Structures are given as C-alpha cells and as structure tokens.
Amino acid sequence: MKPAIILAGGFGTRLRSVVSDVPKPLAPVAGKPFLWWLLGALESQGVREVHLCTGYKAEMVEKAFGDRFGEAALHYSVEHEPLGTGGAVLQAMRALKGVDSFYVLNGDTFAVADLVGLQHEADRTPEADAWLCGAPVPDASRYGTLQLDDRQRIVGFHAKGRQGPGVISAGIYLLRRQVLERAELPRQFSIEQDFFEAHLPRLHLQVAAMASDFIDIGVPEDYALAQSKIPALAGHP
C-alpha cells in the first residue's frame, strides 16, 4: 500500500467557538481525537507509513500520537510558516523514499473510501497525472464541485454556491511524485486552487473512486454531527 500524507496543520478558525484549546486534528470526536479516527481508517486498509503535515500547535499532535499508530509508522513534517496545502505536501514529499506516488488526505474530513479500489482504478488509467476520490452530495452549495466527463475525467471546477446535488472532492488524492516535481510551483500554494484548478488545461485529473459517505468537521454544525456519525462510519458505534 502506498504511503499517505495527512494535511493536519490547519488553525481550525471556524471551530474556535466549540474547540479552542487544541488544534483541529485533535478536536474530540466521541472521546477520541479526530485524527485517531482518520489514522484508524488508513491503518485498517493497510497503510503502513503516514506523514503528518503539522503547523499550529504541532507539538500537541506529536505528543498525542508519537511515532506509531497500530502497525503504521508516523512521521512529522512541521510547517514553521504557513505553506498552504500544496507547500505542505511538497515539504513532506521529500521524506518519502523510493515511491513514485502517494496518498494525500485532508486532515479535517472523514470519507468512507476504498483506497485499494482507488489504486486499482488508477492502475487502469495510467495516463492520468493524479487521481481524486469524489463524494456525491445532495446539496453541494457549501462546496466547490467537480465537472466530470463520461469517463470520470475532471474537465472543470465550479465554485461554492451552486444549489442542488453534485460531486465534490472527498479530500483524498493519489498523486504522482514526478508530476509535482516537474511543475513550476511556488513554495507556498494551495494544492486545490493553485495546482489542480490552475493547471487543469495541462493536467489529466481522474476521479478514480467515489466515497460512500463523507463529513467535514470544519464547521460547528457538522462537528456536532460527527460525534455520532464518524464512529458509525468507522464501524465503532
């Protein structure tokens, strides 16, 4: 199984009213840090190497989890200044040895997704530069949506605010190291806006899997819902 990078350096600004004393990855969900649930999902699917991109209160994250989670080895890539999601990935990527591709996950979303299936679909579309996990939602207005062709290739991105159902990014990507290395990218950038969207005319981005369920803990209402939903999704009711 490919190694994984988790973007866990966010400030959690929108959650400050309910979680103020810990970084967002440590926000309690059913008595466990949110990151505990995410790491458990990765470890249960066979991921054995995880690199955590940390920033705000990074020392608290490392103290909470140490260097192992079950059978998965944990490594830390600390941002001493904000690098954006893309800059954080590039920094963590330098510590990955002998791999040509790797998973990237947002550290504030939990999606029920088959990583092995995503890899198999990626193997069927080797011409792609990167593969994303999508998530169908009944109301996409809170999220940017993906425009797909009949072969599940991403042909456009739509901004937040579009009413009705749509397919959004589930915050799980399988990225080629070579594609990132050859792109002319700044030190600080967003993987979504400044790479996927800005470079779309030159990139082949493929949706290779669909999450069967998805929750973003970034706002207080969904964080409250996560207290019961995430344990149920993870099989720990």
N, C-alpha and C positions, 0 to 999 in steps of 0.2 A: 504494500500500500504506500502511496506517495506521502511525503511529509506534509504537514499543514502549518500555515501561518495564521494566527488569530490576531485581528486588529483590536487590541484591548487598551488603547491609550486615550480614549475619549474622556472629556470632562464630565459628561452627564449633566449638562446645564439644565436641560428640560426636566430632569428628575430631582433637581435640588429641593423642591418643596416636600418631597417624600423620602429622599435618600441624600443626606447632606454630609455624612461623616466618612464615607468610603467611596472609592472610585466606582464608576458604573459597573465594571465587570464583577465587583464584589457585592453588588446590590442583592440583599437577601431575597431568595425565591423559595418559599416553602421550607425555610430553615437552613438552606444551603446557599452559598454564593452563586449568582447566575452562571459564572464561569465553570463551576463544578458540573452543572448540567451539560454545558457545551462540551467540556472535556470528556465527560462520560459518554456522550453520543459518539465522539470521534474514536475513543478507545474501544468501544464496543464494536465498531466497524473495522477494527484492525489497524488504525493509525498508531504508529509507534514512535513518531518524532513530531513534536509540536513546538513551534517557535512563537512566543507571545510578544507582540509589539506593545510595550507599555510606555506610559508617559506620566500622566497625572497620578501622584501617589504610587509610583511604580514599586516602591519598596514594600508596600502593603500587599500587593499582588504576589510578589515573590515569597514573602513570608507566609502567606496563606497556602501556597501550593508547593514550594520547594522545587526539587529537580525531577520529581516523578509523579505521575498520576496513573495508578494501576501499572499496566505494562508499558505505558507511554513515557518516554523521556521528555522533560520540559526544558526549554532554553528560553532566555530572555534577551530581547533586543530593546534597549531603553532609549527613548527619544529624549534628548536633553533640551531640545527645542521642538516646537510643532513641525512635523514633516508632512502632514496630510496623509491620507491613506496610502497613496502611491509611494511617497517618500519612505514611509514606514516599511512597506513591502520590499523596496529596493535595499534598505538597510538590513533587514532580516535575511534577505536572499543571499547575502554574502556569506552567511554562516552555513548555508546548505551545501553539502559536499556530494558530488557525484550524482546529482539528479538533474534531469532536463525539464521537469515540470513538477508542479506542486499545487496543493490546495490553498486557497485564501478564504477565510471566513470573517464576516463582521462579528465583532465581539458584543453586539447588543441585540442580535436576532437569533431566534431558535427555529430551525426548519426541520421538518421530518423529510429527510432526503437520503437516497441510496447512493453513497459515494462510489461503491463498486459498480453500480449501474451507470453512474455518470462517467466513470473511467471507460467502461465498455463502449458507451456511445461515443466517447472521444476517440477511441481506437477506430471506430467506424468512419470518422470524419477527420482523417489525419491532415487534411488540407487546411483545417481551421487554425487560427492563431491563439485562440482562447475559448474556453467553454464555460458557460454560466448555468446555474440552476435557476429556473424560473419558479414562480409561485402564482397560480391563478387566484385572484381575489374578487369577491363580489362587488366591492366598491374601491376603486383604485385612486380616488381623489387625493388621498394622503401621500401617495407615492408617485414617483415617475414610472411610466410604463414602457414596455418593450414592444416594438413593432416587428413582427416576425413574418417571413415568407413561408411558403408551403413546405419548405424543408427545414424549418425552425432556425434559419439564419436570421440574425438581428439586422434589420435594414433601417431602423430608426429608433430614436428615443423620444419620448414625449414627457414634458414637464408635469409637475404635480398639478392637480386641479381638474383633471378630466373625470367627469362623473361616469358611474357605471362600472361593469366588470372589466377586468383587464389582466394581463400578465405582467408581473413586476419581477425585479431581481430578488431572489431569496437571500442574497448576500453570501453566496457560496460560488467560488470560481476555481477553475483549474487553468493555471497559467503556464505558458512556455517561458522558460528562463531566457532563451535566445531572443524571443520577440521583445522582451523588456530590455535586454542588453543592447539591442541594435537600435531601439527607438531613441530619439533625441528628447530626453525628459529632464526637467529641472530637478533640483534636489528636493524641493517642496512641491507636491502636486497631489491632486485627487485622482485615484485610480479610475473612478467612475466618470467624472466630468472631463478631466484633462487627458485621459488616455483612451478609455472606451469610446466616449462620445466625440472628442476632438479628432481622434484618429480613425473614426469609423470608415471613411472612404477608402482607407488603405488596409483595414483590418478585416479578417473573416472571424466574426464572433458568432458562436453557435450555442444555442440553448440545447444542452445535452441531457437534461433531466428536469422533471417537474416535482417540486415539493408537494407532498400531500396535505401538509398543513404548515402554518407559518405564524410567528408572532414576533413583534418588535417591541422591546421593553423601553424604548426611548421616551415615551410619554406616560404621565401618571396613570391614565385610564387603562392602558394596555399593561403597564407594570402591575396594576391591581389584578387584572385578568390572568396574568402569568402565574400568580400564586397557585392557582388550581390547574391551569391549562398545561403548563410545562411539565409538571410531574405526570399528568395523564398522557401527554405525548411521548414522554420518555419511558413510559411503562412502569412508573412508580407512583400510582395513585395513593 
